[in-house]
Amino acid sequence: MAWFLMCILTSHFGYAASFFVDEVKGVGVDEKDLKVVSELVRSAISSEGHDQLVGDKKSADFILKPKLMKLGEMYLLSIDKANSTAVIYSSQLRAERLEDLDVVSRRVVSAVIHNTKADSEIK
């Protein structure tokens, strides 16, 4: 009976996955900006609904590995979603300005959580 109820509740409410966010790696980006992107990614997970952010890598279902590169005046944010053994999905978007990374981070996080293509770049 308990198994049956669990199946019904899981299918009705959906599965809430737990995510850990690794330290943001960066190329050509200030340390301060990397910390801001880290917080943006964490915040985006919380805004996704049922999914939860955890502070311990071992207790997470998935690990998000963000990377930020500066390309001329633009920024490229990529995030890998990994389990304990391998990267299972990746997504990336370009931001024209640093100020656009809040929208870009939400779109990339949503894409990797749901294994879908990210919406187009901010222009």
Rosetta blueprint (number, residue, H / E / L):
1 M L
2 A H
3 W H
4 F H
5 L H
6 M H
7 C H
8 I H
9 L H
10 T H
11 S H
12 H H
13 F H
14 G L
15 Y L
16 A L
17 A L
18 S E
19 F E
20 F E
21 V E
22 D L
23 E L
24 V L
25 K E
26 G E
27 V E
28 G L
29 V L
30 D L
31 E H
32 K H
33 D H
34 L H
35 K H
36 V H
37 V H
38 S H
39 E H
40 L H
41 V H
42 R H
43 S H
44 A H
45 I H
46 S H
47 S L
48 E L
49 G L
50 H L
51 D L
52 Q E
53 L E
54 V L
55 G L
56 D L
57 K H
58 K H
59 S H
60 A L
61 D L
62 F E
63 I E
64 L E
65 K E
66 P E
67 K E
68 L E
69 M E
70 K E
71 L E
72 G L
73 E L
74 M E
75 Y E
76 L E
77 L E
78 S E
79 I E
80 D E
81 K E
82 A E
83 N L
84 S L
85 T L
86 A L
87 V E
88 I E
89 Y E
90 S E
91 S E
92 Q E
93 L E
94 R E
95 A E
96 E L
97 R L
98 L H
99 E H
100 D H
101 L H
102 D H
103 V H
104 V H
105 S H
106 R H
107 R H
108 V H
109 V H
110 S H
111 A H
112 V H
113 I H
114 H H
115 N L
116 T L
117 K L
118 A L
119 D L
120 S L
121 E L
122 I E
123 K L
